[in-house]
């Protein structure tokens, strides 16, 4: 078997070592291709996610006026008139406002209105 001198590591290579070197080069090439494909897939995944979010938002629009026209007015109405559901009417939820009025004698709507006011006050950014 003929040995070949490798000047980089100052060793002699046999044909068997050269075959292993070729395997390593092929593996390195496949590794580079896999890294490139992974990067492309990551970019593609991000684009698909953005398209999905855009389509979802178009299909199911969110009311940007979550608390009505002004969040501070909503909070004041929920605290002081939440027991009779005025803050729900201000929000544009007529059905819930009527339910609050019907059950206002129980005191539960007043408690719910108070908690809704606290929730609105703690929510710094209105999601919309």
C-alpha positions as CSV (number, residue, x, y, z in Angstrom):
1,X,0.0,0.0,0.0
2,X,1.4,3.3,-1.0
3,X,1.6,6.1,1.6
4,X,1.1,9.8,0.7
5,X,2.8,12.5,2.7
6,X,0.5,15.2,4.1
7,X,2.5,18.4,4.7
8,X,-0.3,20.0,6.9
9,X,-0.1,17.5,9.7
10,X,3.3,16.0,8.8
11,X,2.0,12.5,8.6
12,X,1.7,9.8,6.0
13,X,-1.8,9.0,4.8
14,X,-2.8,5.6,3.6
15,X,-5.5,5.1,1.1
16,X,-7.8,4.2,4.0
17,X,-7.1,7.6,5.7
18,X,-7.7,9.4,2.4
19,X,-11.1,7.6,2.0
20,X,-12.0,8.8,5.5
21,X,-11.0,12.3,4.6
22,X,-13.3,12.2,1.6
23,X,-16.1,11.1,3.9
24,X,-15.4,14.0,6.2
25,X,-15.5,16.4,3.2
26,X,-18.8,15.0,2.0
27,X,-20.2,15.3,5.5
28,X,-19.0,18.9,5.8
29,X,-20.7,19.7,2.5
30,X,-24.0,18.2,3.7
31,X,-23.7,20.0,7.0
32,X,-23.3,23.3,5.1
33,X,-26.3,22.6,2.9
34,X,-28.4,21.7,6.0
35,X,-27.4,25.0,7.7
36,X,-28.4,26.9,4.6
37,X,-31.7,25.0,4.3
38,X,-32.4,25.7,8.0
39,X,-31.8,29.4,7.6
40,X,-34.1,29.5,4.6
41,X,-36.8,27.5,6.4
42,X,-36.5,30.0,9.4
43,X,-37.1,33.0,7.0
44,X,-39.9,31.1,5.3
45,X,-41.5,30.3,8.6
46,X,-41.4,33.9,9.7
47,X,-43.0,35.0,6.4
48,X,-45.8,32.4,6.7
49,X,-46.5,33.5,10.3
50,X,-46.7,37.2,9.2
51,X,-49.1,36.2,6.4
52,X,-51.2,34.2,8.7
53,X,-51.5,37.0,11.3
54,X,-52.4,39.4,8.6
55,X,-55.1,37.1,7.2
56,X,-56.4,36.3,10.7
57,X,-56.7,40.0,11.6
58,X,-58.5,40.7,8.3
59,X,-60.9,37.8,8.9
60,X,-61.6,38.6,12.6
61,X,-61.2,42.3,13.1
62,X,-60.8,43.5,16.7
63,X,-62.7,46.5,18.0
64,X,-59.9,49.1,18.6
65,X,-62.2,50.8,21.1
66,X,-62.1,48.1,23.7
67,X,-63.1,50.4,26.5
68,X,-65.3,52.8,24.4
69,X,-64.0,56.2,23.3
70,X,-61.9,56.9,26.4
71,X,-60.5,54.5,28.8
72,X,-60.6,56.9,31.8
73,X,-64.3,57.6,31.3
74,X,-64.9,53.8,31.1
75,X,-63.1,53.4,34.5
76,X,-65.1,56.1,36.1
77,X,-68.4,54.7,34.8
78,X,-67.4,51.2,35.9
79,X,-66.6,52.3,39.4
80,X,-69.6,54.6,40.0
81,X,-72.3,53.3,37.7
82,X,-71.1,49.7,37.1
83,X,-73.9,48.3,39.3
84,X,-76.4,49.2,36.7
85,X,-74.2,48.5,33.6
86,X,-73.7,52.0,32.2
87,X,-70.1,51.2,31.4
88,X,-71.2,48.3,29.2
89,X,-73.5,50.6,27.3
90,X,-70.5,53.0,26.9
91,X,-68.5,50.0,25.6
92,X,-71.1,49.3,23.0
93,X,-72.2,46.0,24.6
94,X,-76.0,46.6,24.8
95,X,-76.9,43.0,25.7
96,X,-74.5,42.9,28.6
97,X,-75.7,46.4,29.8
98,X,-79.2,45.1,29.9
99,X,-78.1,42.0,31.8
100,X,-76.3,44.2,34.3
101,X,-79.5,46.3,34.7
102,X,-81.6,43.2,35.3
103,X,-79.4,41.8,37.9
104,X,-78.4,45.1,39.5
105,X,-80.5,44.3,42.6
106,X,-78.1,41.5,43.5
107,X,-75.0,43.6,43.8
108,X,-73.0,41.2,41.6
109,X,-72.8,43.7,38.6
110,X,-71.4,46.4,41.0
111,X,-68.7,44.0,42.0
112,X,-68.0,43.0,38.4
113,X,-67.9,46.6,37.4
114,X,-65.4,47.4,40.1
115,X,-63.1,44.5,39.0
116,X,-63.5,45.6,35.3
117,X,-62.4,49.1,36.3
118,X,-59.3,47.7,38.0
119,X,-58.5,45.5,35.0
120,X,-58.9,48.5,32.7
121,X,-56.7,50.7,34.9
122,X,-54.0,48.0,35.1
123,X,-54.0,47.5,31.3
124,X,-51.5,50.0,30.1
125,X,-51.8,49.2,26.4
126,X,-55.2,48.6,24.8
127,X,-54.9,45.6,22.6
128,X,-56.4,46.2,19.2
